[in-house]
Amino acid sequence: MKALVYENYAQDDDFESILEIKDIPEPTPKPNDVIFRVKAAALNYDDIWGMRGKPLAVPLPHISGTDAAGEVIAIGDNVKNIKVGDRIVSHGNMSCRVCALCTDGREYDCRQRKIWGFETGPLWGGYCEVAHLPEINVLKIPDNVSYDEAAAASMTLLTSWHMLVGRAKIKPGQTVLVMGGSSGVGIFGIQIAKLYGCVVIATASPDKLERLKELGADYAVDHRKEDWHKEVRGITKEIAKRDGVSPGVDVIFEHIGGSHWNKELTLLKYGATIVTTGATTGYDSPTDLRQIFFKGINILGSTQGTRAELEAGFHWMGQGKIKAIIDSIFTLENAVEAHKKMLNGKGLVGKIILKPN
């Protein structure tokens, strides 16, 4: 079968020098395995990290691809709930399922956890014609959700759902600030907050603000402005006057870090929550501790999520209440161009999809 493979790490993000289309053997099912023909796979930033070999030296030779959707073509003898012909999508969080953390519903904290298509291998990921996963790491796609949409949702929908529902435990009527609303996680963050009846303020670069409103954001703010937080504070005062609540933000959906961090802290109400899953603009952020202890702010970390949370998100996709946004589609042969587009980020709204054919 055809697969997108690299055998060395890229210097200076020269992806073209390492990415190759190669013929490798098709997988055969182990007792608990599901074999599926990949119809669509979505890019994630960990693909970039993998090709760089930093911050993690991934197994070589390597096939990337954590988010893949396709049609089941074979199953192992012990597979109970998936059958040949089913439409499935990957749940890329691979954990042991038996340790105290896993059995406590915290498989995302499992010490043996690996991200499929990033930490797995050699040659085990979704950027190929035929992939395989344990049954526990796939779920059925609702009938009215396409393969492309399913792949675009897999990791980002899970991450966003866990951040807002699992960790921050959002409630109707709250004001939620979604930083980086045009990103993969931000797009779902907006929609999940609206699903829960929240007032949503979302941020992005100026060329993407109207798209945020199309997704459901009540307000859209350019976070590239030096004083963007002052505009957000003004919006919360308008909301407070209209709804008879105290000004400020109840929950901040944070994944960009950098110089925005302290500005975000100033926007939170007393007893409010900031939940963070990343730091795309920098992780070494100074923190004004007064904002935390004086206002009793909750700072929550969040990584991945549970299979049950992914199933909940896909339930609402099946109901048409949450939608995946696809920016562009490439073939495996054009993977270099696709990864460069993701790395550049200019004009990018939603997910980039790779297709084997």
C-alpha positions in Angstrom: 0.0 0.0 0.0 1.0 3.6 -0.4 2.1 5.6 2.6 3.7 9.0 3.4 7.0 8.1 5.1 10.1 9.9 6.5 13.2 8.2 7.7 15.2 11.2 8.9 14.3 14.5 10.7 14.1 17.7 8.7 16.6 20.4 9.2 15.3 24.0 9.1 11.7 22.7 8.3 12.9 21.3 4.9 10.0 18.8 4.8 10.5 18.2 1.1 13.9 16.6 1.7 12.4 13.9 4.0 8.8 13.2 2.9 8.4 10.3 0.4 5.6 8.2 -0.9 6.6 4.6 -0.3 5.0 1.1 -0.8 4.8 -0.8 2.5 2.9 -4.0 3.4 -0.7 -3.7 4.4 -1.5 -4.5 8.0 -3.1 -7.7 9.1 -5.4 -7.7 12.1 -4.3 -8.8 15.5 -7.1 -10.1 17.8 -8.3 -6.7 19.0 -7.5 -4.7 15.8 -9.6 -2.9 13.3 -8.2 -2.5 9.8 -9.6 0.4 7.7 -9.2 2.0 4.3 -8.3 5.6 5.0 -10.6 8.0 3.3 -9.4 11.2 4.9 -6.8 12.3 7.5 -6.3 15.7 9.1 -3.0 17.6 9.8 -2.0 18.5 13.3 0.9 20.6 14.6 2.4 17.4 16.1 3.1 16.4 12.5 5.6 19.4 12.4 7.1 18.4 15.7 7.5 14.8 14.5 9.4 15.9 11.3 11.6 18.2 13.4 12.4 15.4 15.9 11.6 18.0 18.6 10.5 18.1 21.3 10.2 14.4 20.9 12.3 12.1 18.8 9.5 10.1 17.2 10.2 6.5 16.0 11.8 6.2 12.5 10.8 5.4 9.8 7.7 7.3 10.6 4.1 7.7 9.3 2.3 10.7 10.8 -1.4 11.2 11.1 -3.4 11.1 14.3 -6.9 11.9 12.9 -8.0 9.5 10.3 -11.4 8.3 9.1 -12.3 5.4 6.8 -14.1 2.2 6.0 -13.5 -1.0 8.0 -12.1 -3.8 5.7 -11.1 -6.4 8.3 -11.3 -7.0 12.0 -9.6 -9.2 14.6 -11.2 -12.3 16.2 -11.8 -10.4 19.5 -13.5 -7.3 18.0 -17.1 -7.1 19.3 -18.7 -3.8 18.3 -17.2 -2.9 14.9 -17.9 -4.8 11.7 -16.6 -4.8 8.2 -18.1 -1.9 6.2 -18.5 0.4 9.2 -17.5 4.0 8.8 -15.1 4.9 11.7 -12.8 7.6 13.0 -9.7 7.4 15.1 -9.5 8.2 18.8 -5.8 8.9 18.9 -5.3 8.9 22.7 -3.8 5.4 23.3 -3.7 4.4 27.0 -3.3 1.2 28.9 -7.0 1.2 30.0 -6.2 -0.7 33.2 -4.1 1.5 35.5 -5.7 3.5 38.4 -5.7 6.7 36.3 -7.4 5.0 33.3 -10.0 3.3 35.5 -10.7 6.6 37.2 -11.8 8.0 33.9 -8.5 9.9 33.3 -6.9 7.9 30.4 -5.4 11.2 29.2 -3.2 11.1 32.3 -2.1 7.5 31.8 1.7 7.2 32.2 1.7 4.8 29.3 -0.3 7.1 27.1 0.8 7.6 23.5 -0.6 9.7 20.7 -1.2 7.6 17.6 0.5 8.8 14.5 2.9 11.0 16.6 4.5 8.8 19.3 3.7 5.4 17.7 5.8 3.5 15.2 7.8 2.6 13.3 5.4 3.1 10.4 2.1 3.4 12.4 0.0 6.4 11.6 -2.9 7.6 9.4 -1.2 9.1 6.4 -1.5 5.9 4.3 -4.0 3.9 2.3 -4.8 1.3 5.0 -4.4 1.9 8.7 -5.0 -0.2 11.9 -6.0 0.6 15.5 -7.3 -1.3 18.5 -11.1 -1.4 18.6 -11.1 0.8 21.7 -9.4 3.5 19.6 -12.1 3.9 16.9 -15.7 5.0 17.0 -18.5 4.9 14.5 -19.1 8.0 12.4 -22.8 9.3 12.4 -24.5 8.8 9.1 -24.7 12.5 8.2 -21.1 13.3 9.0 -18.6 12.8 6.1 -15.2 11.2 6.3 -13.6 14.6 5.8 -15.6 16.2 8.6 -14.9 13.2 11.0 -11.1 13.4 10.4 -11.2 17.2 10.9 -12.9 16.8 14.2 -11.1 13.8 15.8 -8.4 15.4 18.0 -9.6 19.0 18.0 -13.2 18.3 19.0 -12.0 16.0 21.7 -9.5 18.6 23.1 -12.1 21.4 23.0 -14.8 19.3 24.6 -12.5 18.2 27.4 -11.4 21.8 28.0 -14.8 23.3 28.3 -17.1 20.5 29.5 -14.7 18.1 31.2 -12.4 20.6 32.9 -14.0 24.1 33.0 -17.6 22.7 33.4 -19.2 25.5 31.5 -22.8 26.5 32.4 -25.5 28.3 30.5 -25.3 32.1 30.6 -21.6 32.3 31.3 -19.3 34.6 29.3 -16.6 32.5 27.5 -13.6 34.0 25.9 -12.2 31.8 23.1 -8.6 32.7 22.2 -7.5 31.9 18.7 -11.0 31.2 17.5 -10.1 30.3 13.9 -7.8 27.5 15.0 -8.8 23.8 15.0 -9.6 23.8 18.7 -10.9 27.4 18.7 -13.6 26.6 16.0 -15.0 23.8 18.2 -14.6 25.9 21.4 -16.9 28.5 20.0 -19.5 26.0 19.0 -19.4 24.0 22.2 -19.8 27.2 24.3 -22.8 28.2 22.2 -24.2 24.7 22.5 -24.2 25.2 26.2 -25.9 28.6 26.0 -22.9 30.8 26.7 -22.1 34.3 25.5 -19.0 33.9 23.3 -16.2 36.4 22.7 -13.7 35.0 20.2 -10.3 36.4 19.0 -8.4 36.0 15.8 -6.4 38.0 13.3 -8.5 40.8 11.6 -9.0 38.9 8.3 -10.8 36.0 10.2 -13.2 37.9 12.5 -16.2 37.6 10.3 -15.7 33.8 10.1 -15.8 33.7 13.9 -19.3 35.3 13.9 -20.4 32.8 11.2 -19.4 30.1 13.6 -21.6 31.5 16.3 -19.4 33.9 18.2 -21.4 36.9 19.6 -18.3 39.2 19.5 -15.0 39.0 17.6 -11.8 40.8 18.6 -8.5 41.2 16.9 -6.0 39.8 19.4 -3.0 41.2 17.4 -3.8 44.7 18.7 -1.7 45.6 21.7 -4.8 46.7 23.7 -7.1 43.9 22.5 -7.9 43.0 26.1 -9.3 46.5 26.7 -11.8 45.9 23.9 -12.8 42.6 25.5 -13.3 44.4 28.9 -15.5 46.9 27.2 -17.6 44.1 25.7 -18.0 42.5 29.1 -19.3 45.8 30.6 -21.9 45.9 27.8 -22.9 42.3 28.6 -23.1 43.1 32.3 -25.3 46.2 31.8 -27.6 44.2 29.5 -27.9 41.0 31.5 -27.5 42.4 35.0 -24.4 40.4 35.8 -20.9 41.4 37.0 -18.5 42.5 34.2 -15.7 40.2 33.2 -15.2 36.7 31.7 -16.3 33.5 33.4 -14.2 31.1 31.4 -11.2 31.7 29.1 -10.4 29.0 26.5 -6.6 29.4 26.2 -4.1 27.7 24.0 -1.8 30.5 22.6 0.1 31.7 25.7 2.9 34.1 25.2 2.4 37.8 25.9 -1.4 37.3 26.0 -1.4 35.4 29.3 -1.3 38.3 31.8 -3.8 40.3 29.8 -6.2 37.3 29.9 -5.9 37.1 33.7 -7.0 40.7 34.1 -10.3 39.9 32.3 -11.4 37.1 34.6 -14.2 37.6 37.2 -13.7 36.7 40.8 -13.7 32.9 41.1 -13.5 32.5 37.3 -11.6 29.9 35.3 -8.9 29.8 32.7 -8.3 26.5 31.0 -5.2 26.0 28.9 -4.1 23.3 26.5 -1.1 24.8 24.7 1.2 27.7 24.1 1.6 28.3 20.4 3.1 31.8 20.8 5.4 30.9 23.8 5.2 28.9 27.0 7.5 30.9 29.3 4.9 33.5 30.3 5.4 35.8 33.3 2.4 35.6 35.6 1.0 38.4 37.8 0.1 36.3 40.9 -2.0 39.0 42.3 -4.6 38.3 39.6 -4.8 34.7 40.8 -4.8 34.8 44.6 -6.8 38.1 45.0 -9.6 37.1 42.6 -9.5 33.4 43.5 -8.9 32.4 39.9 -8.9 28.7 38.8 -6.1 27.8 36.4 -6.8 24.4 34.8 -4.5 22.4 32.5 -6.1 20.2 29.9 -4.7 17.5 27.5 -6.7 15.4 25.0 -9.8 13.8 26.6 -11.7 10.6 27.0 -13.3 8.4 24.4 -16.7 9.1 26.0 -16.1 12.8 25.5 -15.3 12.3 21.8 -18.5 10.2 21.5 -20.4 13.1 23.1 -19.0 15.6 20.6 -19.7 13.3 17.6 -23.3 12.9 18.9 -23.8 16.6 18.5 -22.1 16.6 15.1 -24.6 14.0 14.1 -27.4 16.3 15.3 -26.0 19.1 13.2 -25.2 21.3 16.3 -21.4 21.2 15.8 -19.7 21.4 12.5 -16.1 20.7 11.4 -14.6 23.5 9.2 -12.3 22.3 6.5 -9.8 24.8 5.1 -8.3 22.8 2.2 -7.8 19.3 0.9 -4.5 17.8 -0.4 -3.4 14.4 -1.7 -0.5 12.6 0.0 1.7 13.5 -3.0 1.1 17.2 -2.1 1.8 16.8 1.6 4.8 19.1 1.6 2.6 22.0 0.4 -0.1 21.1 3.0 2.4 21.1 5.9 3.9 24.4 4.8 0.4 25.9 4.7 -0.3 24.7 8.2 3.1 26.0 9.5 2.6 29.4 7.8 -1.0 29.8 9.1 -1.8 32.8 6.9 -5.5 32.9 6.0 -5.9 29.4 7.5 -9.4 28.8 9.0 -10.2 25.2 10.0 -8.4 21.9 9.2 -6.2 20.8 6.4 -7.1 17.3 5.0 -4.9 14.7 3.3 -6.4 12.0 1.1 -4.6 8.9 -0.1 -6.2 9.2 -3.5 
